[in-house]
Amino acid sequence: MSIASEGVATLDAPDLDGALRRGSGLMRPVEAVAAVLLVLIVGLLFGGVVSRYVFHRPVIWIDEVASISFLWLAMLGAAIAIDRAEHLRLTIFLSMMPARWRPVAETLALVLVATFLAALVWPAVDYAIEESWVTSAALNIPLSWRVSAIPFGIGLMLLLVLGQLWKARAPVRVLGCAAVVALVCGALWLAGADLRALGYGNIVVFLVGFVALFLALGVPIAFCFGLGALAFLTFTSNVPVFVVIGRMDEGMSALILISVPIFVLLGCILDATGMGKAIVDFLASMLGHVKAGMSYVLLGSLFLVSGISGSKVSDMATVAPALFPEMKRRGHKPKEMIALLSTGAAMADTVPPSIVLIVLGSAAGVSIAGLFTSGFIIAMVLLAVLVGLARWKARGEVMDGIRRAPMRAIGKAALVAAPALVLPFLIRSAVGGGVATATEVSTLAVLYAMIIGMVLYGGIGPRKIYAMLVETAALSGAILLILGTASAMAWTLTQTGFATHLVAMVSDLPGGWMTFMLVSIGVFMLLGCILEGLPAIVLMAPIMFPVARSLGINDVHYSMVIVTAMNIGLMAPPIGIGFYIACKIGNVSPDEAMGAIWPYIGALVVGLLLIAAFPILSTFAL
């Protein structure tokens, strides 16, 4: 996580060379434990696959040990992300503030994070004690072995945040911000009776207004959601804070989510071994000689590489450096290249293994195999509209001196790329065909990529492997904490009865399911601009999917529509976070690229409307 152009903090491509230099020395033992846990999870899951499919003797305790290790990895990773300042946050509004007010806003953001963590420490301990009375099915041990990770992680994060406040060496500013938070909390407590009388108005005050304010102050997104849910329950209801811990646990602990850190690790391996670059080089040798050929190569590379890494950032960071120099030589303008890169990454986000699809399947109870199968086809629809626009825009491309690559060069590039090209199709076919779960495939893909990368693509040193493990732990912790707090906020929202009211309201709208689909497109495009994919999915899926089902909309069809809408919003300036990532990777000013992206956004919108209007595109292969 880093500060991108225009002050947007966002998920960045893994910086493996600098990974071991970041953070404090005191966290080194925690990083080592997190790295060991990640290796243990991969080993356990691989062992489970071998025992089930090779020896036909499933080991029933593997899932429980993996679940215990996974929650500890998530909480330790979240603490590492605190230490390295790698939690996703929106800082565009901070950059607009006068310079003298920014330190105040940043200090207030830290105080708010500390307040949230301090409020959850004892409830988390109580939750662990409560779970000690329940034993696991296979290992027959208290569940407190697993959930003790939550109070430990929260306590560790609180100590790290307090340490950062201490290092700021601005006691007056810190005490002033703490006093402001205390006064506001006191005022809200005294106004409790009046707040309860507001009814749905509290949703606007706490779950919209407060969360928006926290986002503007630069509070990390995970803590924005957590603070919103905590404030809502504390000041407008009699529900104990204990419930927030339970919702966070549920949001982070679904077994399918174990594939998230493993696919993040796969993205790191892709970046470190150069497997993605091999695919780019092969496509360039095949298509580089035709008009708009390099645009085709860029889009095709994003399509294929995303099938390995599961991460938009890794996709763009792999493809852009390999293609941009040649595209510039052929007369492509930098702003057009950025527009194509960002919208191409949005197109490719439904290609398996998409972390967003995995999280969506977990949050909404949709078949991962169905999402993977449909996602591949939907990405091809979006690829077609972008290819058409790219060809039209390349009508004046300079082709002087461009020659078709000799067959010998194409054959050599194909031979080098072949092991890498197999992987995305292996992932899609294995999950889509029901041969293996997404979690099992993620493990096999990591081991395949590691072995092939080390044998055929130059190898990875022990130091870089350790850096990848730690970076994966930090990034996964940041992602999973967002899922946990978003789950708590979504539960809070559903308990108000708002979802039932929404169903009734939507049912009365003219136009039936298509009107609801258009409303959903608008909602998720807006959320994609502000929140990025994962938090928007976890926050809204429990509310929107029941409404869609009540209107007869197929789960997979609806999933494809909202994920595509969210990705378009993610890449739409002036707020879309993904647009600024692309600008940073391509080293192009956002002001310069902003005007060029709108035709490509328009092409994606056309593709989205086709997907929404014709459910058969999403469902015919299921």
C-alpha positions in Angstrom: 0.0 0.0 0.0 1.4 3.3 -0.9 0.5 6.9 -1.7 -0.3 7.0 -5.3 -0.7 10.1 -7.6 -3.1 12.8 -6.5 -3.0 11.6 -2.9 -4.8 8.3 -3.2 -3.5 5.5 -1.1 -4.2 2.2 -2.8 -3.2 -1.4 -3.2 0.1 -1.2 -5.0 2.2 -3.8 -6.9 4.3 -5.8 -4.5 7.7 -4.1 -3.9 9.6 -7.2 -3.0 13.0 -5.6 -3.0 11.9 -3.0 -0.4 9.6 -5.4 1.5 12.2 -6.3 4.1 13.3 -2.7 4.7 9.8 -1.4 5.7 8.3 -1.5 9.1 9.9 -1.5 12.6 12.5 -4.0 13.8 10.2 -4.9 16.7 7.7 -6.5 14.3 10.3 -8.8 12.7 9.3 -11.8 14.9 5.6 -11.2 14.0 6.5 -11.1 10.3 8.4 -14.4 10.7 5.5 -16.1 12.3 3.1 -14.8 9.6 5.4 -16.1 6.9 5.5 -19.5 8.6 1.7 -19.6 8.9 1.4 -18.9 5.2 3.7 -21.7 4.3 1.8 -24.0 6.7 -1.5 -23.1 5.1 -0.2 -23.9 1.6 1.4 -27.1 2.8 -1.8 -28.2 4.6 -4.1 -27.5 1.7 -1.7 -29.3 -0.7 -1.5 -32.2 1.6 -5.3 -32.3 1.7 -5.6 -32.4 -2.0 -3.0 -35.2 -2.3 -4.7 -37.3 0.4 -8.1 -36.8 -1.1 -7.4 -37.3 -4.8 -4.3 -39.5 -4.8 -4.7 -41.8 -1.8 -8.5 -41.4 -1.5 -8.1 -40.9 2.3 -9.2 -37.4 3.3 -7.6 -36.0 6.4 -10.5 -34.4 8.3 -8.5 -32.2 10.6 -6.7 -30.3 7.8 -9.5 -27.8 7.3 -9.6 -27.0 11.0 -5.9 -26.4 11.3 -5.9 -24.3 8.2 -8.8 -22.3 9.6 -6.9 -21.6 12.8 -3.8 -20.7 10.9 -5.8 -18.5 8.5 -7.4 -16.3 11.2 -4.0 -15.9 13.0 -2.4 -15.0 9.6 -5.2 -12.4 9.0 -4.8 -10.7 12.3 -1.0 -10.7 12.3 -1.0 -9.5 8.7 -3.4 -6.6 9.7 -0.9 -5.6 12.4 2.0 -5.8 9.9 0.0 -3.6 7.6 -0.4 -1.1 10.4 3.3 -1.1 11.1 4.1 -0.6 7.4 1.2 1.9 6.8 -0.2 -0.4 4.1 -3.9 -0.3 5.0 -6.0 1.0 2.1 -7.2 4.5 2.7 -8.5 7.5 0.6 -6.2 10.5 0.9 -7.4 12.6 -2.0 -9.3 14.9 0.4 -6.3 15.2 2.6 -4.3 16.5 -0.3 -6.8 19.2 -0.8 -6.5 20.5 2.7 -4.3 23.5 3.6 -0.8 22.2 4.6 -1.2 23.3 8.2 -4.3 21.2 8.7 -3.0 17.9 7.3 -1.1 16.9 10.4 -4.2 17.6 12.5 -6.4 15.4 10.2 -3.8 12.6 10.2 -3.5 12.7 14.0 -7.3 12.7 14.3 -7.4 9.7 12.0 -4.9 7.8 14.2 -6.8 8.7 17.4 -10.0 7.4 15.8 -8.3 4.1 14.9 -7.0 3.8 18.4 -10.4 4.5 19.8 -12.0 1.7 17.7 -9.3 -0.8 18.7 -9.4 0.2 22.4 -13.2 -0.2 22.4 -12.9 -3.8 21.0 -10.0 -5.2 23.1 -12.1 -6.4 26.1 -15.1 -7.6 24.0 -12.6 -9.5 21.9 -11.2 -11.1 25.0 -14.7 -12.0 26.2 -15.5 -13.5 22.8 -12.4 -15.7 23.0 -13.4 -16.8 26.6 -16.9 -17.5 25.4 -15.6 -19.6 22.5 -13.5 -21.7 24.9 -16.6 -23.5 25.9 -17.1 -24.9 22.4 -14.8 -27.6 21.0 -13.9 -28.2 17.4 -15.4 -31.2 15.6 -12.2 -32.9 14.4 -9.4 -31.8 16.7 -11.7 -31.7 19.8 -9.9 -28.5 21.1 -11.5 -25.3 22.4 -12.4 -22.8 19.6 -10.5 -20.2 21.7 -7.3 -21.5 20.1 -8.6 -20.0 16.8 -10.4 -16.8 18.0 -7.6 -15.8 20.4 -6.1 -14.4 17.3 -8.7 -11.6 17.3 -7.8 -10.0 20.8 -4.1 -10.6 20.1 -4.2 -8.9 16.8 -6.4 -6.0 18.0 -4.1 -5.5 21.0 -1.0 -5.5 18.9 -2.6 -3.1 16.4 -3.5 -0.8 19.3 0.0 -0.8 20.6 1.4 0.0 17.2 -1.1 2.9 16.7 -0.2 4.3 20.1 3.4 4.0 19.3 2.9 6.0 16.1 1.1 8.7 18.1 4.0 8.8 20.5 6.5 9.1 17.6 4.6 12.0 16.3 6.0 14.0 19.2 3.1 16.4 19.2 1.4 15.8 22.6 -0.8 18.9 22.4 -2.2 17.9 19.0 -2.7 14.3 20.1 -4.5 15.4 23.3 -6.5 17.9 21.4 -7.7 15.3 19.0 -8.5 12.8 21.8 -10.5 15.5 23.5 -12.5 16.2 20.4 -13.3 12.4 20.0 -14.3 12.2 23.7 -16.5 15.3 23.5 -18.3 14.0 20.4 -18.8 10.5 22.0 -20.2 12.2 25.1 -22.6 14.3 23.1 -23.8 11.3 21.2 -24.3 9.3 24.4 -26.4 12.1 26.0 -28.4 12.3 22.7 -29.1 8.6 22.7 -32.9 8.8 23.2 -33.2 11.4 20.4 -31.1 9.3 18.1 -33.2 6.2 18.7 -36.2 8.2 17.6 -34.6 8.9 14.2 -35.2 5.4 12.9 -33.7 5.0 9.4 -32.2 8.5 9.8 -29.5 6.9 11.9 -28.3 5.0 8.8 -27.7 8.4 7.2 -26.0 9.8 10.3 -23.7 6.9 11.2 -23.4 4.5 8.3 -23.2 7.1 5.6 -22.3 10.5 7.2 -19.8 9.3 9.8 -18.2 6.8 7.4 -17.8 9.5 4.7 -16.3 11.8 7.2 -13.8 9.2 8.3 -12.9 8.4 4.7 -12.2 12.1 4.1 -10.0 12.3 7.1 -7.8 9.5 5.7 -8.9 6.8 8.2 -8.1 3.4 6.6 -11.3 1.9 5.0 -11.4 -1.1 7.3 -11.6 1.2 10.4 -14.1 3.5 8.7 -16.5 0.6 8.5 -15.7 -0.6 12.0 -16.2 2.8 13.5 -19.5 3.3 11.7 -20.9 0.0 12.9 -19.5 0.5 16.4 -21.0 4.1 16.7 -24.3 2.9 15.4 -24.7 0.1 17.8 -23.3 2.0 20.8 -25.4 5.2 20.5 -28.6 4.0 18.9 -29.2 0.4 20.2 -28.8 -1.9 23.2 -26.8 -4.4 21.1 -23.5 -5.2 22.9 -20.1 -4.4 21.2 -19.4 -8.1 21.6 -21.6 -8.6 18.4 -19.1 -6.6 16.3 -16.4 -9.1 17.1 -18.6 -12.0 16.1 -19.5 -10.3 12.8 -15.8 -9.6 12.1 -14.9 -13.2 12.8 -17.6 -14.4 10.5 -16.5 -12.0 7.7 -12.9 -13.0 7.8 -13.2 -16.7 8.5 -15.1 -18.3 5.6 -13.0 -21.2 4.4 -13.2 -20.1 0.7 -11.4 -16.9 1.7 -8.2 -18.9 2.4 -7.6 -18.7 -1.3 -7.3 -14.9 -1.1 -3.7 -14.8 0.5 -2.7 -17.7 -1.7 -3.7 -15.9 -4.9 -2.0 -12.8 -3.6 1.1 -14.9 -3.2 0.6 -16.2 -6.7 0.7 -12.6 -7.9 4.0 -12.0 -6.1 5.5 -15.1 -7.8 4.2 -14.0 -11.2 5.9 -10.6 -10.7 9.2 -12.1 -9.3 9.7 -14.8 -11.9 8.8 -12.9 -15.1 6.1 -15.4 -16.1 3.8 -12.6 -17.0 6.4 -10.9 -19.2 6.8 -14.2 -21.1 3.1 -14.1 -22.0 3.4 -10.5 -23.1 6.4 -11.2 -25.3 4.6 -14.1 -27.0 1.5 -12.0 -27.8 3.7 -9.2 -29.1 5.5 -11.6 -31.5 2.1 -12.8 -32.8 0.3 -9.5 -33.2 2.8 -6.7 -33.0 3.0 -6.2 -36.8 -0.7 -5.4 -37.4 -2.4 -2.0 -37.1 -3.5 -1.6 -33.4 -1.5 -4.7 -32.8 0.2 -3.4 -29.6 -3.2 -2.4 -28.3 -4.4 -5.9 -28.9 -1.3 -7.3 -27.2 -1.9 -5.0 -24.2 -5.6 -6.1 -23.8 -4.8 -9.8 -24.5 -2.0 -9.7 -22.0 -4.2 -8.2 -19.3 -6.8 -10.9 -20.1 -4.3 -13.8 -19.8 -2.1 -12.4 -17.0 -5.1 -11.7 -14.8 -5.9 -15.4 -15.1 -2.7 -16.1 -13.1 -2.4 -13.3 -10.6 -6.0 -12.5 -9.7 -4.9 -8.9 -9.0 -5.5 -5.8 -11.2 -2.4 -4.1 -9.8 -0.1 -7.0 -10.6 -1.6 -7.2 -14.0 -0.9 -3.6 -14.9 2.5 -3.6 -13.3 3.5 -6.6 -15.4 2.1 -5.5 -18.7 2.8 -1.7 -18.9 6.6 -1.7 -18.6 6.9 -4.4 -21.3 4.7 -2.7 -23.8 4.7 1.1 -23.3 8.1 1.8 -24.9 7.2 0.1 -28.2 3.7 1.7 -28.1 5.3 5.2 -27.8 7.6 4.4 -30.7 4.6 3.6 -32.8 3.0 7.0 -32.1 0.6 6.0 -29.2 0.0 8.9 -26.9 0.8 8.3 -23.3 -2.7 9.4 -22.2 -4.3 6.8 -24.7 -2.0 4.1 -23.3 -3.1 4.8 -19.7 -6.8 4.8 -20.8 -6.4 1.4 -22.5 -4.4 0.0 -19.6 -6.9 1.0 -16.9 -10.0 0.0 -18.7 -8.3 -3.2 -19.9 -7.6 -4.0 -16.2 -11.3 -3.4 -15.4 -12.3 -5.7 -18.2 -10.0 -8.5 -16.9 -11.2 -8.5 -13.3 -13.8 -11.2 -14.0 -11.2 -13.5 -15.4 -10.4 -16.4 -13.0 -8.8 -16.4 -10.5 -10.5 -13.1 -9.5 -10.2 -12.3 -5.8 -13.3 -10.1 -6.1 -15.3 -13.1 -7.5 -14.0 -15.3 -4.6 -15.1 -12.8 -2.0 -18.4 -12.2 -3.8 -19.1 -15.9 -3.8 -18.4 -16.1 -0.1 -20.4 -13.0 0.8 -23.5 -13.7 -1.3 -23.5 -17.5 -1.3 -22.9 -17.8 -5.1 -21.2 -20.8 -6.7 -17.5 -20.0 -7.3 -17.4 -22.4 -10.2 -20.3 -20.6 -11.8 -18.7 -17.2 -11.2 -15.4 -18.4 -12.7 -17.1 -19.9 -15.8 -19.3 -16.9 -16.4 -16.5 -14.4 -15.6 -14.3 -15.7 -18.4 -17.1 -15.2 -21.0 -18.1 -11.8 -19.7 -14.5 -10.6 -19.9 -14.5 -11.7 -23.5 -17.6 -9.5 -24.2 -15.8 -6.5 -22.6 -12.6 -7.4 -24.5 -14.5 -7.3 -27.8 -15.9 -3.8 -27.2 -12.4 -2.5 -26.2 -10.7 -4.2 -29.1 -13.2 -2.5 -31.5 -12.6 0.9 -30.0 -8.8 0.4 -30.1 -8.9 -0.6 -33.7 -10.9 2.5 -34.6 -8.5 4.8 -32.7 -5.5 3.2 -34.4 -6.6 4.1 -37.9 -3.8 6.7 -38.0 -1.1 4.6 -36.4 2.4 4.9 -37.8 3.5 1.4 -39.1 6.7 2.4 -41.0 9.4 -0.1 -40.5 7.2 -2.6 -38.6 7.7 -6.1 -39.9 6.1 -9.5 -39.0 8.2 -11.4 -36.6 9.9 -14.5 -38.2 8.3 -17.8 -37.4 11.5 -18.8 -35.5 11.1 -15.9 -33.1 7.4 -16.7 -32.6 8.1 -20.3 -32.0 10.8 -19.4 -29.4 8.5 -17.0 -27.6 5.7 -19.6 -27.6 8.0 -22.2 -26.1 9.1 -19.8 -23.4 5.5 -18.7 -22.6 3.9 -22.1 -22.8 4.3 -23.1 -19.1 2.9 -19.7 -18.1 0.1 -19.9 -20.7 -1.1 -23.2 -19.3 -1.8 -21.8 -15.8 -4.8 -19.5 -16.4 -6.6 -22.2 -18.4 -5.8 -24.8 -15.7 -7.3 -22.6 -13.0 -10.4 -21.8 -14.9 -11.1 -25.4 -16.1 -10.3 -27.0 -12.7 -12.7 -24.8 -10.8 -15.3 -24.4 -13.5 -15.3 -28.2 -14.2 -15.8 -29.0 -10.5 -12.5 -30.9 -10.4 -11.2 -28.8 -7.5 -12.3 -25.9 -5.3 -11.0 -22.4 -5.7 -8.9 -23.0 -2.5 -7.4 -26.2 -3.7 -6.7 -24.7 -7.2 -5.0 -21.7 -5.6 -2.6 -24.0 -3.7 -1.8 -26.1 -6.8 -1.3 -22.9 -8.8 1.2 -21.5 -6.3 3.2 -24.7 -6.2 3.1 -25.0 -10.0 4.2 -21.3 -10.5 6.9 -21.6 -7.9 8.4 -24.7 -9.4 8.1 -23.6 -13.1 9.3 -20.1 -12.1 12.4 -21.5 -10.4 13.2 -24.1 -13.0 12.4 -22.2 -16.2 12.3 -18.5 -15.5 15.4 -17.7 -13.5 14.5 -18.8 -10.0 13.8 -16.9 -6.8 16.3 -16.5 -4.0 15.4 -17.4 -0.3 15.5 -13.7 0.7 13.0 -12.8 -2.0 10.7 -15.8 -1.1 10.6 -14.6 2.5 9.9 -11.0 1.3 7.0 -12.4 -0.8 5.6 -14.3 2.2 5.7 -11.2 4.5 4.3 -8.9 1.8 1.5 -11.4 1.1 0.7 -11.5 4.9 0.5 -7.7 5.1 -1.6 -7.3 2.0 -3.9 -10.2 2.9 -4.3 -8.8 6.5 -5.4 -5.4 5.1 -7.9 -7.1 2.7 -9.3 -9.5 5.3 -9.7 -6.8 8.0 -11.8 -4.8 5.5 -13.9 -7.9 4.9 -14.4 -8.3 8.6 -15.4 -4.8 9.5 -17.5 -4.4 6.3 -19.3 -7.6 7.4 -20.0 -6.0 10.8 -21.3 -2.9 9.1 -23.5 -4.8 6.6 -25.0 -6.9 9.5 -25.7 -3.6 11.4 -27.5 -2.3 8.3 -29.6 -5.4 7.8 -30.7 -5.4 11.5 -32.3 -2.0 11.0 -34.9 -3.6 8.7 -33.7 -1.4 5.8 -33.2 -4.4 3.5 -36.9 -5.4 3.9 -37.9 -1.8 3.3 -35.7 -1.7 0.2 -37.3 -4.9 -1.2 -40.8 -3.3 -0.9 -39.6 0.0 -2.4 -37.9 -1.7 -5.4 -40.9 -3.9 -6.0 -43.1 -0.8 -6.5 -40.7 0.7 -9.1 -41.9 0.7 -12.7 -39.9 -1.5 -15.1 -39.4 -4.5 -12.8 -36.0 -6.2 -12.8 -34.5 -4.0 -15.4 -35.1 -0.9 -13.3 -33.5 -2.6 -10.3 -30.5 -3.6 -12.5 -30.0 0.0 -13.6 -30.2 1.2 -10.0 -27.7 -1.5 -9.0 -25.3 -0.4 -11.8 -25.4 3.2 -10.5 -24.9 2.2 -6.9 -21.9 -0.1 -7.6 -20.3 2.3 -10.0 -20.4 5.0 -7.3 -19.1 2.6 -4.6 -16.4 1.4 -7.0 -15.2 5.0 -7.3 -14.9 5.4 -3.6 -14.3 2.1 -1.9 -12.6 -0.2 -4.4 -14.0 -3.7 -5.0 -13.8 -5.8 -1.9 -15.4 -3.5 0.7 -18.2 -2.6 -1.6 -19.0 -6.2 -2.3 -19.0 -7.3 1.4 -21.0 -4.2 2.4 -23.8 -4.4 -0.2 -24.0 -8.0 -1.2 -26.1 -9.1 1.8 -28.6 -6.3 1.0 -28.8 -6.3 -2.8 -28.7 -10.1 -3.6 -32.0 -10.9 -1.7 -33.7 -8.1 -3.6 -32.3 -9.4 -6.9 -33.5 -12.9 -6.1 -37.0 -11.7 -5.2 -37.2 -10.2 -8.7 -36.1 -13.4 -10.4 -32.6 -12.3 -11.3 -30.0 -15.1 -11.6 -27.3 -14.9 -9.0 -24.4 -15.3 -11.5 -26.0 -12.8 -13.9 -26.4 -10.2 -11.2 -22.8 -10.9 -10.0 -21.4 -10.2 -13.4 -23.3 -6.9 -13.7 -22.3 -5.5 -10.3 -18.7 -6.6 -10.6 -18.4 -5.0 -14.0 -20.2 -1.8 -12.8 -17.9 -1.6 -9.8 -14.8 -2.0 -12.0 -15.9 0.8 -14.3 -16.4 3.0 -11.3 -13.0 2.0 -10.0 -11.3 3.3 -13.2 -13.5 6.4 -13.6 -11.9 9.8 -12.8 -11.8 12.0 -10.9 -12.3 9.7 -7.9 -11.7 6.2 -9.2 -8.8 4.7 -7.4 -7.7 2.3 -10.1 -7.3 5.2 -12.6 -4.6 6.7 -10.4 -2.9 3.4 -10.0 -2.6 3.1 -13.8 -1.3 6.7 -14.0 1.3 5.9 -11.4 2.4 2.7 -13.1 2.6 4.4 -16.5 4.2 7.5 -15.1 1.6 9.8 -16.7 0.0 12.8 -15.1 -3.7 12.1 -14.2 -4.6 15.5 -15.6 -3.2 14.5 -19.0 -4.9 11.0 -19.0 -8.2 12.1 -17.7 -9.6 13.4 -21.0 -8.6 10.3 -22.9 -10.2 7.7 -20.8 -13.9 8.6 -21.4 -14.3 6.9 -24.8 -13.0 3.7 -23.2 -15.2 4.1 -20.2 -18.1 4.5 -22.7 -17.1 1.3 -24.5 -17.2 -0.6 -21.2 -20.6 0.9 -20.3 -21.9 -0.3 -23.7 -20.6 -3.8 -22.8 -22.1 -3.6 -19.3 -25.5 -2.7 -20.7 -25.4 -5.6 -23.1 -24.5 -7.9 -20.2 -27.3 -6.5 -18.1 -29.9 -6.7 -20.8 -29.1 -10.2 -22.0 -28.8 -12.7 -19.1 -27.9 -15.4 -21.5 -24.4 -14.0 -21.8 -23.8 -14.8 -18.2 -25.7 -18.0 -17.9 -25.5 -20.0 -21.1 -22.3 -21.8 -20.1 -23.4 -22.8 -16.6 
